[in-house]
Amino acid sequence: MDMLLMGLCMSLIGIAVTALAFAAATHPKSPAATIQPQIPSVKPAAVPARFFSDRVASPLLPPPQVPIEVLLQQIENHVRLEQAAAESFVAFPTNAQLHSKTTSSFLN
């Protein structure tokens, strides 16, 4: 019975401490405590135009336009190479041929 009463008293003390901490955390502060001291305004120093250097970066030029016919030809060539690789693997499947690099300019 003594152990039960000791546990009950310790629980009540814990709840009281928790309630006091919660009340202190949620209690609005007094107006005098919220007044912040006035900090005199300081003019910012002259900042250079660039952070790392004064050199002006040249504008980026757009990439050159490639005609659509050239792109279509590259894609058709890639497809032909991949089909030829698949046909040769089907004809003679080996582990080395399965893991070999492609000869196409496009990478998978």
Secondary structure, DSSP 8 states (H G I E B T S, - for coil): -HHHHHHHHHHHHHHHHHHHHHHHHHS---HHHH--------------SSSS-S-------------HHHHHHHHHHHHHHHHHHHHHHHHS--HHHHT----SSS--
